[in-house]
């Protein structure tokens, strides 16, 4: 499995607690912050839940 870069592009204000926790679990706190993860099914599922708040690119 390859690596992916996840960037937070929108705020978590006025989002559900579940979405806020998902962003935190991905390691994203501030807008513009980038984290690199393995493209596992768990991580891809988390990204799918907050896809409107993040951008994803292959590393």
N, C-alpha and C positions, 0 to 999 in steps of 0.2 A: 504494500500500500504506500502511496506517495504522501508527500507532505503538502499541506495547504496553509495559506496565510489568510487569517480572518481579521478584518478591520472593522471597528465600530464606527458607523457613519451617522447614526441618529441617536438622540437622547432616549433614556429609559423613563423619563418623566411621563406620567399618565399612562404607564404600561402596567400590566398585571404583575403581581408578585412573582408568579411563575416565570415570566419573561425576564424580570430583573435577576432572579436567581440563576437562570440559564446563562445570561451574559456574564455574571460573576463566576460561574463554573467554567466558562470558556476563558476566564482571565482578563475580561475586558471591563475596564472601569471608566476610562475617559474617552471622549470622542477623538478619533484619529489614532487610537492605540491599536497596535498590530501584534497579534500572537500567532505563532506557528504551531500547528498540531498535525499529528498523523491522521490520515483520512480513514479512520475506523468507522464502522456503522454507528457507534455511540456518538461520536463527534458530529458526524453528518446529520444525525437525527436532531441533535441540539441546534445545529446551524439552521436546519429547516424550520424549527419553531420560532426562530428570531431572524429569519431571512430578510424581513423588511427593515431591520435595524443594522445589519452588517453587510459587508461586501466580501466576497471570497475569490481568491485566485490561487492557482497552483504555484508551489514554490520550486 
